[in-house]
Amino acid sequence: MTTVEAKMEAARDDLAGRDGVLVAFSGGVDSSTVAALAHDALGEDAVACTARSETLPEAELDEARRVADEIGIRHEVVEFSELDSDEFVANDGDRCYHCRTMRLGEMFEAARELGFETVCDGTNADDPGAGHRPGLRAVEELDVYSPLLAHDVSKAEVREIAARYGLSVADKPSMACLSSRIPTGLSVTEERLTRIERAEALLREWGFEQFRVRDHDGLARIEVAPDELERALSAEFAEAAREALSEVGFEHVTLDLHGYRTGSVSPGGSADAAADATPDDDPLVEDVFAAEYPTADDG
């Protein structure tokens, strides 16, 4: 038995010993793997639950429904609004804590209605060391059970387990909520969330796979994966992006030559962005015209 097989079996046995579990389900690879393990262990006594709000792209909700059907697990949807929370809207360094607290609170309410005592999430063994992650504090405070973390399942092992279950999301890139595109300190509003969602839907239609559209108070900063950057540097893309994103509400449109970086507008960022993350005291929109560039006359 391999290490991954042993961890799968241990997580399954752990879940099988519970009277029933509700999985906080986004349709990403982590929560999908937990849902597959729970369904494997408990059958009908495992339920996947997605919380619908303004920060969840409609395309991601559709994807969650599809993946739940792929797993064969019962899928429930609850609705709430993070915008009801002044702390969340203020978008300080603990935005994810406020969001996760509300979202998981909805999960526990749904679990109680089902007669389940356990709410699971997809936190894996790599997450606690992945930079600024205030949402994990909410997981701990609410006593959410994280089987991947409990059994030391790394992100790479999560993807391997997902592949073993034949999940189509085994290689799916991580997808944070829409509010993660708004720089810390700039309030989260429905207007900003809507134009971000519409802009990212366009990039998805144009065939990009890993990307973000950051909203710097009306300035769109497009990030695409390094292997897709060459296509984004074309004159055709520049014209299309400028016209289309202006139509959805952005005043200016830029392309970030660093490429896609998770957490690039949050304090501390995540592990792969820590070196380039924006500190708290940086301006919301960098003055890209402040630098002096040599011209032909400079000799």
Secondary structure, 3 states (H helix, E strand, C coil): CCHHHHHHHHHHHHHHCCCCEEEECCCCHHHHHHHHHHHHHHHHHEEEEEEECCCCCHHHHHHHHHHHHHHCCEEEEEECCHHHCHHHHHCCCCHHHHHHHHHHHHHHHHHHHHCCCEEECCCCCCHHHCCCCCHHHHHHHCCCECHHHHCCCCHHHHHHHHHHCCCCCCCCCCCCCHHHHCCCCCCCCHHHHHHHHHHHHHHHHCCCCCEEEEEECCEEEEEECHHHHHHHCCHHHHHHHHHHHHHCCCCEEEECCCCCCCCCCCCCCCCCCHHHCCCCCCCCCCCCCCCCCCCHHHC
